Amino acid sequence: MGVFPAIEWFGRTVGGLGIVFAKGVRFPAEEVAMRAFTIVSVLLLAGCVSHEDRGDHYAERGDWDRALASYERAVADDPDEPALERKRANALERARAAHLATARAERAAGKLEAAIDAMRRALELASPAERDALNAELAEYSRERARREALAHLTEASVHLAGARLSAAEGSARAAVASDPTTAEAPAMLERIAQAQRAALPAIERALAVGRTSDHGGALAAHQEALAAWRDHPELLAGAARAVAHLEHDRFLALAQQHAAAGDFAGAVAAAEAARGRVYSPAVRELLGRIAPLAQARELASAGSRALEAGDLGAAEASFARALELDPRLPQLHPLLPTVTRSVIGFAPVPTVATSRRAAGSA
């Protein structure tokens, strides 16, 4: 009995035991046989089996690449053994034929990448007399792949053109030419795209001209009109974004001015900051410089009132004093501040919450 038939016999024998128990888990007989076969195979192949036996093992299973590798090692170890050379030559021919059959089957299935890989492997194993024919077949596969890639790019270009994405359409059409310069459909597609681009140029020029003015509403309308003809034009997209930013800036600036006029300086600052986030214009800078101290003064006044409620006269005095520095027009603080100051230095009784509120109310 040879080595590998012995392995198979051992596997069947263990499998015939039926069901075994290992750590409380029940294994079917077939799985036991497979595990035993795997373990013994690994042990034997690790060092107890000759290269020839390994080659025979793989050859019986039709794994001709591994069989060839094993027979080549066997021949290297014993170059004067004709039987080993015959086995190596047979494995070489079988492996070459298998890769060639795979290449042609993959091509027939439309899997050109796999077909090219298999054909390259067949070429590695081919004799010098076969290589010219196989190289020609490989070149045919490569041309077919290039043609397929070019057609895919042209399909993308057609979709982009239909959606007025003229920049993307041009890129896809040029990719088709790069994939297969002989593609007959590419020049016609490029011409269609160029015609669409030329037709869009007058609207683009108008939009860019209006965009250089202060008519932001008109600029946005002109850019939108031009974008309808060329949706992914970089300058149009940037110009439309600028027009939107200016329009939002104007809206938030007007809102900030309304809040400031109503004495809502916190709201005015928030709206002015929103305007600055769109465009940091001199008008926004001037408004923030004017209303930010007023908003801070009111925050300090509120903090002083909270400190006064809590009985922290020192903090109240500091907050009120700083608030009046920022905005001397806070009349409600004038009657409170002297009272708080005198209480801090000991010349007047500490004002209660009620008296402070009355003082503020009378002011």
PLY file of the C-alpha trace (Angstrom):
ply
format ascii 1.0
element vertex 363
property float x
property float y
property float z
element edge 362
property int vertex1
property int vertex2
end_header
0.00 0.00 0.00
1.41 3.41 -0.99
1.67 6.33 1.37
-1.41 8.20 0.22
-3.67 5.13 -0.08
-2.59 4.39 3.50
-3.68 7.86 4.53
-7.04 7.31 2.88
-7.39 3.90 4.55
-6.66 5.48 7.93
-9.28 8.15 7.31
-11.92 5.59 6.34
-11.07 3.46 9.33
-11.45 6.34 11.76
-14.60 7.41 9.96
-16.02 3.94 10.43
-16.02 4.45 14.14
-19.29 6.32 13.63
-19.77 9.17 16.06
-17.12 10.23 18.54
-17.25 12.51 21.51
-14.74 15.31 22.04
-15.30 17.81 24.81
-18.97 16.96 24.82
-19.42 17.78 21.10
-20.78 15.10 18.74
-19.04 14.86 15.35
-20.51 12.95 12.37
-18.46 10.10 10.99
-17.67 11.96 7.77
-16.21 14.92 9.67
-14.10 12.59 11.83
-12.72 10.98 8.67
-11.92 14.32 7.10
-10.19 15.62 10.23
-8.13 12.49 10.54
-7.19 12.60 6.87
-6.15 16.25 7.17
-4.04 15.71 10.28
-2.22 12.70 8.89
-1.70 14.37 5.51
-0.12 17.39 7.14
2.15 15.24 9.29
3.30 13.16 6.37
3.71 16.03 3.94
5.67 17.96 6.56
8.67 15.69 6.24
7.83 12.04 5.90
6.79 11.94 2.23
9.10 12.20 -0.78
8.66 14.86 -3.44
7.64 12.13 -5.87
4.92 10.87 -3.54
3.65 14.40 -3.12
3.60 14.84 -6.88
1.67 11.58 -7.29
-0.78 12.72 -4.63
-1.48 16.02 -6.40
-1.56 14.40 -9.84
-4.25 11.93 -8.72
-6.39 14.94 -7.73
-5.73 16.93 -10.89
-3.76 19.66 -9.09
-1.18 19.90 -11.83
0.56 23.06 -10.66
1.44 21.50 -7.30
2.23 18.18 -8.94
4.65 19.93 -11.30
6.34 21.77 -8.44
6.79 18.50 -6.51
8.13 16.59 -9.53
10.57 19.39 -10.30
11.95 19.11 -6.77
12.14 15.33 -7.17
14.06 15.68 -10.46
16.41 18.20 -8.85
17.14 15.65 -6.11
17.56 12.75 -8.56
18.25 14.10 -12.08
19.28 10.69 -13.46
15.88 9.03 -12.89
14.00 8.90 -16.25
10.69 8.07 -14.58
10.77 11.29 -12.59
11.48 13.30 -15.72
8.56 11.68 -17.51
6.27 12.54 -14.61
7.55 16.12 -14.60
7.01 16.50 -18.35
3.51 15.06 -18.11
2.62 17.41 -15.24
4.01 20.37 -17.19
1.86 19.56 -20.21
-1.23 18.94 -18.09
-0.75 22.21 -16.16
-0.24 24.18 -19.38
-3.32 22.62 -20.96
-5.38 23.28 -17.80
-4.45 26.99 -17.72
-5.09 27.32 -21.44
-8.53 25.71 -21.07
-9.29 28.00 -18.12
-8.24 31.07 -20.11
-10.53 30.22 -23.00
-13.44 29.33 -20.73
-13.09 32.59 -18.79
-12.97 34.56 -22.02
-16.11 32.84 -23.26
-17.78 33.81 -19.97
-16.75 37.42 -20.43
-14.25 37.36 -17.52
-11.33 38.88 -19.36
-9.17 39.65 -16.33
-9.27 36.02 -15.21
-8.74 34.90 -18.81
-5.63 37.07 -19.17
-4.19 35.80 -15.87
-4.72 32.18 -16.90
-3.22 32.76 -20.36
-0.13 34.34 -18.83
0.34 31.27 -16.65
-0.08 29.02 -19.69
2.59 31.08 -21.48
5.00 30.54 -18.60
4.64 26.79 -19.09
4.54 26.78 -22.89
7.34 25.53 -25.11
9.16 28.00 -27.39
7.25 26.63 -30.38
3.90 27.43 -28.73
4.67 30.91 -27.41
4.07 32.91 -30.57
0.55 31.56 -30.97
-0.25 32.00 -27.28
1.18 35.54 -27.25
-1.06 36.40 -30.19
-4.06 35.00 -28.34
-3.11 36.96 -25.22
-2.84 40.15 -27.29
-6.32 39.48 -28.61
-7.64 39.16 -25.05
-5.96 42.45 -24.12
-7.46 44.25 -27.12
-10.88 42.89 -26.22
-10.48 44.13 -22.66
-9.37 47.57 -23.86
-12.32 47.73 -26.22
-14.71 46.80 -23.41
-13.22 49.42 -21.07
-13.46 52.08 -23.78
-17.12 51.31 -24.41
-17.82 51.51 -20.67
-16.20 54.97 -20.54
-18.24 56.07 -23.55
-21.42 54.90 -21.84
-20.47 57.03 -18.82
-19.77 59.97 -21.12
-23.20 59.63 -22.71
-24.89 59.62 -19.29
-22.92 62.70 -18.18
-23.73 64.50 -21.42
-27.45 63.82 -20.99
-27.22 65.36 -17.52
-25.32 68.44 -18.78
-22.25 67.42 -16.76
-19.99 68.40 -19.61
-16.70 68.34 -17.70
-17.32 64.79 -16.49
-18.49 63.78 -19.97
-15.28 65.04 -21.52
-13.21 63.22 -18.90
-14.99 59.92 -19.57
-14.64 60.29 -23.35
-10.91 60.98 -23.04
-10.58 57.95 -20.75
-12.15 55.88 -23.54
-9.50 57.11 -25.96
-6.76 56.31 -23.42
-8.11 52.78 -22.98
-8.40 52.10 -26.70
-7.15 54.76 -29.12
-8.77 52.86 -31.99
-12.29 53.24 -30.60
-14.29 54.64 -33.51
-17.09 56.07 -31.36
-14.83 58.28 -29.21
-14.22 61.14 -31.69
-17.94 61.51 -32.34
-18.65 61.63 -28.60
-15.94 64.24 -28.05
-17.42 66.37 -30.81
-20.91 66.19 -29.29
-19.50 67.29 -25.96
-17.55 70.14 -27.55
-20.71 71.36 -29.30
-22.59 71.42 -25.98
-19.72 73.32 -24.35
-19.63 75.90 -27.14
-23.40 76.38 -26.86
-23.05 77.08 -23.12
-20.27 79.68 -23.45
-22.47 82.81 -23.96
-24.46 82.10 -20.79
-21.24 81.41 -18.90
-19.69 84.71 -20.01
-22.82 86.63 -18.93
-22.84 84.93 -15.54
-19.16 85.65 -14.90
-19.63 89.29 -15.94
-22.58 89.81 -13.57
-20.67 87.99 -10.85
-18.05 90.74 -10.89
-20.69 93.32 -9.88
-22.47 93.92 -6.58
-25.77 92.62 -8.00
-25.64 89.36 -6.10
-29.23 88.40 -6.86
-28.66 88.94 -10.56
-25.38 87.04 -10.38
-27.05 84.04 -8.78
-29.81 84.00 -11.41
-27.25 84.26 -14.23
-25.12 81.50 -12.78
-28.12 79.23 -12.36
-29.08 79.81 -15.98
-25.58 78.94 -17.15
-25.39 75.90 -14.87
-28.47 74.49 -16.54
-26.33 74.13 -19.68
-23.08 73.09 -17.95
-23.77 71.75 -14.49
-20.22 70.91 -13.42
-18.40 73.98 -14.76
-15.91 74.84 -11.96
-16.06 78.64 -12.33
-19.85 78.62 -12.46
-20.10 76.50 -9.33
-17.69 78.77 -7.47
-19.47 81.92 -8.70
-22.88 80.61 -7.67
-21.53 79.78 -4.22
-20.12 83.31 -3.89
-23.44 84.86 -4.91
-25.31 82.77 -2.34
-22.79 83.73 0.35
-23.23 87.44 -0.40
-27.03 87.19 -0.39
-27.01 85.40 2.97
-24.52 87.97 4.29
-26.89 90.78 3.33
-29.84 89.02 4.94
-28.04 88.40 8.25
-26.58 91.92 8.27
-30.05 93.43 7.90
-31.30 91.19 10.69
-28.41 92.25 12.94
-29.19 95.90 12.31
-32.86 95.31 13.20
-31.88 93.64 16.49
-29.47 96.46 17.32
-32.11 99.11 16.64
-34.48 97.30 19.02
-31.82 97.13 21.74
-31.39 93.36 21.41
-27.63 93.44 21.23
-27.16 89.74 21.93
-29.39 88.91 18.96
-27.59 91.53 16.90
-24.21 89.96 17.65
-25.47 86.49 16.76
-26.84 87.69 13.41
-23.68 89.70 12.67
-21.54 86.63 13.39
-23.70 84.65 10.96
-23.13 87.35 8.34
-19.39 87.27 9.00
-19.44 83.50 8.46
-20.60 84.15 4.88
-18.59 87.27 3.98
-16.46 89.30 6.39
-17.34 92.71 4.99
-16.43 96.17 6.36
-20.11 96.67 7.26
-20.08 93.56 9.46
-16.79 94.55 11.02
-18.10 98.04 11.85
-21.36 96.71 13.28
-19.64 94.11 15.46
-17.20 96.72 16.74
-20.12 98.90 17.75
-22.56 96.40 19.26
-20.26 93.78 20.78
-19.33 96.03 23.77
-23.01 96.87 24.30
-23.95 93.19 24.34
-21.09 92.48 26.78
-22.25 95.34 29.02
-25.69 93.80 29.32
-24.22 90.41 30.10
-22.13 91.99 32.86
-25.17 93.81 34.19
-27.05 90.52 34.38
-24.07 88.89 36.13
-23.96 91.77 38.60
-27.64 91.40 39.36
-27.17 87.68 40.02
-24.25 88.43 42.31
-26.34 91.01 44.16
-29.13 88.46 44.62
-26.58 86.06 46.08
-25.17 88.72 48.43
-21.77 88.84 46.73
-21.42 92.63 46.79
-17.82 92.72 45.59
-18.62 90.74 42.45
-21.75 92.82 41.89
-19.79 96.08 42.17
-17.09 94.82 39.74
-19.65 93.65 37.19
-21.70 96.87 37.37
-18.62 99.08 37.12
-17.29 97.21 34.07
-20.74 97.27 32.46
-20.90 101.07 32.86
-17.44 101.40 31.35
-18.59 99.54 28.26
-21.96 101.29 28.05
-22.40 104.43 30.20
-25.98 104.58 28.93
-27.20 101.85 31.25
-29.32 104.11 33.51
-30.69 101.25 35.60
-27.20 100.73 37.01
-26.52 104.31 38.13
-28.69 104.22 41.30
-27.53 100.70 42.16
-23.80 101.14 41.79
-23.29 103.84 44.49
-25.38 101.83 46.96
-23.39 98.68 46.29
-20.10 100.61 46.48
-20.94 102.22 49.81
-21.99 98.87 51.23
-18.71 97.29 50.19
-16.58 99.94 51.94
-18.85 100.05 55.02
-20.57 103.44 54.70
-24.03 102.09 54.07
-26.05 99.07 55.08
-25.88 96.10 52.78
-28.78 96.39 50.33
-31.23 93.58 50.43
-32.61 91.95 47.34
-35.88 93.78 47.80
-34.28 97.23 48.21
-32.05 96.59 45.20
-35.05 95.71 43.10
-36.90 98.84 44.33
-33.89 100.95 43.48
-33.67 99.45 40.05
-37.40 99.94 39.57
-37.32 103.59 40.57
-34.50 104.19 38.09
0 1
1 2
2 3
3 4
4 5
5 6
6 7
7 8
8 9
9 10
10 11
11 12
12 13
13 14
14 15
15 16
16 17
17 18
18 19
19 20
20 21
21 22
22 23
23 24
24 25
25 26
26 27
27 28
28 29
29 30
30 31
31 32
32 33
33 34
34 35
35 36
36 37
37 38
38 39
39 40
40 41
41 42
42 43
43 44
44 45
45 46
46 47
47 48
48 49
49 50
50 51
51 52
52 53
53 54
54 55
55 56
56 57
57 58
58 59
59 60
60 61
61 62
62 63
63 64
64 65
65 66
66 67
67 68
68 69
69 70
70 71
71 72
72 73
73 74
74 75
75 76
76 77
77 78
78 79
79 80
80 81
81 82
82 83
83 84
84 85
85 86
86 87
87 88
88 89
89 90
90 91
91 92
92 93
93 94
94 95
95 96
96 97
97 98
98 99
99 100
100 101
101 102
102 103
103 104
104 105
105 106
106 107
107 108
108 109
109 110
110 111
111 112
112 113
113 114
114 115
115 116
116 117
117 118
118 119
119 120
120 121
121 122
122 123
123 124
124 125
125 126
126 127
127 128
128 129
129 130
130 131
131 132
132 133
133 134
134 135
135 136
136 137
137 138
138 139
139 140
140 141
141 142
142 143
143 144
144 145
145 146
146 147
147 148
148 149
149 150
150 151
151 152
152 153
153 154
154 155
155 156
156 157
157 158
158 159
159 160
160 161
161 162
162 163
163 164
164 165
165 166
166 167
167 168
168 169
169 170
170 171
171 172
172 173
173 174
174 175
175 176
176 177
177 178
178 179
179 180
180 181
181 182
182 183
183 184
184 185
185 186
186 187
187 188
188 189
189 190
190 191
191 192
192 193
193 194
194 195
195 196
196 197
197 198
198 199
199 200
200 201
201 202
202 203
203 204
204 205
205 206
206 207
207 208
208 209
209 210
210 211
211 212
212 213
213 214
214 215
215 216
216 217
217 218
218 219
219 220
220 221
221 222
222 223
223 224
224 225
225 226
226 227
227 228
228 229
229 230
230 231
231 232
232 233
233 234
234 235
235 236
236 237
237 238
238 239
239 240
240 241
241 242
242 243
243 244
244 245
245 246
246 247
247 248
248 249
249 250
250 251
251 252
252 253
253 254
254 255
255 256
256 257
257 258
258 259
259 260
260 261
261 262
262 263
263 264
264 265
265 266
266 267
267 268
268 269
269 270
270 271
271 272
272 273
273 274
274 275
275 276
276 277
277 278
278 279
279 280
280 281
281 282
282 283
283 284
284 285
285 286
286 287
287 288
288 289
289 290
290 291
291 292
292 293
293 294
294 295
295 296
296 297
297 298
298 299
299 300
300 301
301 302
302 303
303 304
304 305
305 306
306 307
307 308
308 309
309 310
310 311
311 312
312 313
313 314
314 315
315 316
316 317
317 318
318 319
319 320
320 321
321 322
322 323
323 324
324 325
325 326
326 327
327 328
328 329
329 330
330 331
331 332
332 333
333 334
334 335
335 336
336 337
337 338
338 339
339 340
340 341
341 342
342 343
343 344
344 345
345 346
346 347
347 348
348 349
349 350
350 351
351 352
352 353
353 354
354 355
355 356
356 357
357 358
358 359
359 360
360 361
361 362
